[in-house]
Amino acid sequence: MPDGLATGDKVITANRLTKELLDAFVEKVIVKPGQQAEIVWKFQQ
């Protein structure tokens, strides 16, 4: 994970993915055949 994640004028630093971070940033996870997964984020780059 990078040193911090910029969100507007704030920077969030985390050592691990918590449920709160998951709920804040991930819209959904799509599990596909062949041990593949797609993450749909709640934001765009």
N, CA, C and O atoms as a MOPAC input file, in Angstrom:
PM7 MOZYME 1SCF
protein

 N      0.85400 1    -1.17400 1     0.00000 1
 C      0.00000 1     0.00000 1     0.00000 1
 C      0.89400 1     1.22900 1     0.00000 1
 O      1.92200 1     1.23500 1     0.67700 1
 N      0.53000 1     2.27100 1    -0.74300 1
 C      1.33700 1     3.48700 1    -0.74400 1
 C      1.33800 1     4.13200 1     0.64400 1
 O      0.57900 1     3.73600 1     1.53000 1
 N      2.20500 1     5.13200 1     0.81300 1
 C      2.31400 1     5.80200 1     2.10900 1
 C      0.98900 1     6.39800 1     2.56600 1
 O      0.70500 1     6.42000 1     3.76300 1
 N      0.19600 1     6.86900 1     1.65600 1
 C     -1.09000 1     7.44000 1     2.02200 1
 C     -1.98800 1     7.53700 1     0.81400 1
 O     -1.51500 1     7.51800 1    -0.32300 1
 N     -3.27100 1     7.63900 1     1.04800 1
 C     -4.24500 1     7.77300 1    -0.01900 1
 C     -4.85900 1     9.14900 1     0.08600 1
 O     -5.47400 1     9.47500 1     1.10200 1
 N     -4.70600 1     9.96200 1    -0.93800 1
 C     -5.24400 1    11.31400 1    -0.92100 1
 C     -6.73300 1    11.29100 1    -1.23600 1
 O     -7.15000 1    10.70000 1    -2.23200 1
 N     -7.51700 1    11.91800 1    -0.41100 1
 C     -8.95600 1    12.02800 1    -0.63000 1
 C     -9.32600 1    13.49600 1    -0.48800 1
 O     -9.62800 1    13.96400 1     0.61000 1
 N     -9.30300 1    14.21600 1    -1.59400 1
 C     -9.55600 1    15.65100 1    -1.52200 1
 C     -8.37700 1    16.32400 1    -0.84500 1
 O     -7.24600 1    16.23900 1    -1.32500 1
 N     -8.63700 1    16.99400 1     0.26800 1
 C     -7.56600 1    17.67700 1     0.98200 1
 C     -7.05300 1    16.86900 1     2.16400 1
 O     -6.26700 1    17.37700 1     2.96300 1
 N     -7.48600 1    15.61900 1     2.28600 1
 C     -7.05900 1    14.76600 1     3.39200 1
 C     -6.24300 1    13.59600 1     2.86600 1
 O     -6.39400 1    13.19700 1     1.71100 1
 N     -5.37800 1    13.04700 1     3.71100 1
 C     -4.59800 1    11.85600 1     3.37400 1
 C     -4.88800 1    10.80000 1     4.43200 1
 O     -4.81500 1    11.07100 1     5.63000 1
 N     -5.21700 1     9.59900 1     3.97900 1
 C     -5.49200 1     8.48700 1     4.87900 1
 C     -4.31900 1     7.52600 1     4.79600 1
 O     -3.91000 1     7.13600 1     3.70300 1
 N     -3.77800 1     7.14400 1     5.93600 1
 C     -2.70000 1     6.16600 1     5.99300 1
 C     -3.20700 1     4.93300 1     6.72700 1
 O     -3.81600 1     5.04100 1     7.79100 1
 N     -2.95100 1     3.75900 1     6.15400 1
 C     -3.41900 1     2.52300 1     6.77600 1
 C     -2.37500 1     1.43700 1     6.59000 1
 O     -1.70100 1     1.37100 1     5.56200 1
 N     -2.25100 1     0.58800 1     7.59700 1
 C     -1.33600 1    -0.54400 1     7.52500 1
 C     -2.02600 1    -1.80900 1     7.04700 1
 O     -1.37200 1    -2.76600 1     6.63100 1
 N     -3.36400 1    -1.80900 1     7.10900 1
 C     -4.11800 1    -2.98600 1     6.65800 1
 C     -5.50000 1    -2.53600 1     6.21200 1
 O     -5.95300 1    -1.44400 1     6.55100 1
 N     -6.15300 1    -3.38700 1     5.45400 1
 C     -7.49500 1    -3.09500 1     4.96900 1
 C     -8.50300 1    -3.47500 1     6.04100 1
 O     -8.62800 1    -4.64500 1     6.40200 1
 N     -9.22000 1    -2.47800 1     6.54700 1
 C    -10.23700 1    -2.73000 1     7.56300 1
 C    -11.61100 1    -2.75500 1     6.89500 1
 O    -11.74800 1    -2.35900 1     5.73700 1
 N    -12.60600 1    -3.21100 1     7.61000 1
 C    -13.96900 1    -3.21100 1     7.09300 1
 C    -14.41800 1    -1.78700 1     6.79500 1
 O    -15.12000 1    -1.55500 1     5.81100 1
 N    -14.02300 1    -0.83500 1     7.62700 1
 C    -14.39900 1     0.56200 1     7.41600 1
 C    -13.81300 1     1.10000 1     6.11400 1
 O    -14.50300 1     1.78500 1     5.35900 1
 N    -12.53000 1     0.79100 1     5.84400 1
 C    -11.91400 1     1.22200 1     4.58400 1
 C    -12.57800 1     0.53700 1     3.39600 1
 O    -12.84400 1     1.17000 1     2.37500 1
 N    -12.84100 1    -0.75000 1     3.53400 1
 C    -13.50900 1    -1.49400 1     2.47700 1
 C    -14.86200 1    -0.86800 1     2.16000 1
 O    -15.17900 1    -0.63700 1     0.99300 1
 N    -15.65700 1    -0.59300 1     3.17800 1
 C    -16.97600 1     0.00700 1     2.97900 1
 C    -16.88000 1     1.40500 1     2.37400 1
 O    -17.74900 1     1.80300 1     1.59800 1
 N    -15.83300 1     2.15100 1     2.72100 1
 C    -15.68100 1     3.52200 1     2.23600 1
 C    -15.26300 1     3.59300 1     0.77100 1
 O    -15.65400 1     4.52200 1     0.06400 1
 N    -14.46900 1     2.62100 1     0.30300 1
 C    -13.85200 1     2.74500 1    -1.01400 1
 C    -14.29200 1     1.72200 1    -2.05200 1
 O    -14.14100 1     1.97200 1    -3.24800 1
 N    -14.83400 1     0.57500 1    -1.63500 1
 C    -15.15200 1    -0.49000 1    -2.57500 1
 C    -16.65800 1    -0.59100 1    -2.76900 1
 O    -17.40800 1    -0.79100 1    -1.81300 1
 N    -17.09300 1    -0.45000 1    -4.02500 1
 C    -18.51200 1    -0.59200 1    -4.36300 1
 C    -18.92600 1    -2.06500 1    -4.31700 1
 O    -19.91300 1    -2.43200 1    -3.67900 1
 N    -18.12600 1    -2.91500 1    -5.02700 1
 C    -18.41000 1    -4.34600 1    -5.02400 1
 C    -17.19600 1    -5.10600 1    -5.52200 1
 O    -16.31200 1    -4.55300 1    -6.17700 1
 N    -17.17800 1    -6.39400 1    -5.19100 1
 C    -16.14500 1    -7.30000 1    -5.67300 1
 C    -16.85000 1    -8.38800 1    -6.47400 1
 O    -17.75200 1    -9.05900 1    -5.97200 1
 N    -16.43000 1    -8.55200 1    -7.72000 1
 C    -17.01800 1    -9.56000 1    -8.59800 1
 C    -16.03100 1   -10.71600 1    -8.69900 1
 O    -14.90600 1   -10.54500 1    -9.16800 1
 N    -16.46000 1   -11.88700 1    -8.25600 1
 C    -15.61300 1   -13.07800 1    -8.30900 1
 C    -15.89500 1   -13.80300 1    -9.61700 1
 O    -17.04100 1   -14.10800 1    -9.94400 1
 N    -14.81600 1   -14.07200 1   -10.36200 1
 C    -14.92700 1   -14.69100 1   -11.68200 1
 C    -14.29400 1   -16.07300 1   -11.65300 1
 O    -13.50700 1   -16.37700 1   -10.75600 1
 N    -14.62700 1   -16.90400 1   -12.61900 1
 C    -14.00300 1   -18.23400 1   -12.69400 1
 C    -12.48800 1   -18.11900 1   -12.87000 1
 O    -11.98100 1   -17.12400 1   -13.38700 1
 N    -11.78600 1   -19.15300 1   -12.43100 1
 C    -10.33700 1   -19.18100 1   -12.62400 1
 C     -9.58100 1   -18.34300 1   -11.60300 1
 O     -8.51000 1   -17.82300 1   -11.91600 1
 N    -10.09800 1   -18.20200 1   -10.42000 1
 C     -9.44900 1   -17.46100 1    -9.33900 1
 C     -9.17700 1   -16.00700 1    -9.70400 1
 O     -8.13000 1   -15.46200 1    -9.35700 1
 N    -10.11700 1   -15.38300 1   -10.40200 1
 C    -10.00000 1   -13.97900 1   -10.76100 1
 C    -11.07400 1   -13.18700 1   -10.03000 1
 O    -12.15400 1   -13.69500 1    -9.72900 1
 N    -10.75200 1   -11.94100 1    -9.75500 1
 C    -11.71600 1   -11.06000 1    -9.10500 1
 C    -11.58300 1    -9.66100 1    -9.69900 1
 O    -10.49900 1    -9.25200 1   -10.11600 1
 N    -12.68500 1    -8.94300 1    -9.73100 1
 C    -12.70200 1    -7.56400 1   -10.20700 1
 C    -13.21200 1    -6.69700 1    -9.06700 1
 O    -14.23100 1    -7.01500 1    -8.45300 1
 N    -12.51000 1    -5.60200 1    -8.78000 1
 C    -12.93000 1    -4.67200 1    -7.74200 1
 C    -13.52200 1    -3.44600 1    -8.42400 1
 O    -12.88600 1    -2.84000 1    -9.28600 1
 N    -14.74000 1    -3.08100 1    -8.03600 1
 C    -15.39700 1    -1.87800 1    -8.54000 1
 C    -15.31100 1    -0.84400 1    -7.43300 1
 O    -15.91200 1    -1.01600 1    -6.37200 1
 N    -14.56100 1     0.24100 1    -7.67500 1
 C    -14.33500 1     1.27400 1    -6.68000 1
 C    -15.50000 1     2.25400 1    -6.63100 1
 O    -16.24400 1     2.37600 1    -7.60400 1
 N    -15.66500 1     2.94500 1    -5.52800 1
 C    -16.71800 1     3.96000 1    -5.37300 1
 C    -16.28900 1     5.31000 1    -5.94000 1
 O    -17.04200 1     6.28000 1    -5.85800 1
 N    -15.10200 1     5.38300 1    -6.50800 1
 C    -14.58000 1     6.62400 1    -7.06800 1
 C    -13.87200 1     6.34700 1    -8.37700 1
 O    -13.55600 1     5.19900 1    -8.69200 1
 N    -13.62400 1     7.39400 1    -9.13500 1
 C    -12.89400 1     7.24900 1   -10.39500 1
 C    -11.61900 1     8.03800 1   -10.32200 1
 O    -11.51600 1     9.00100 1    -9.56200 1
 N    -10.62800 1     7.62900 1   -11.12200 1
 C     -9.34400 1     8.34700 1   -11.15000 1
 C     -9.45300 1     9.58300 1   -11.97200 1
 O     -8.47600 1    10.31900 1   -12.11400 1

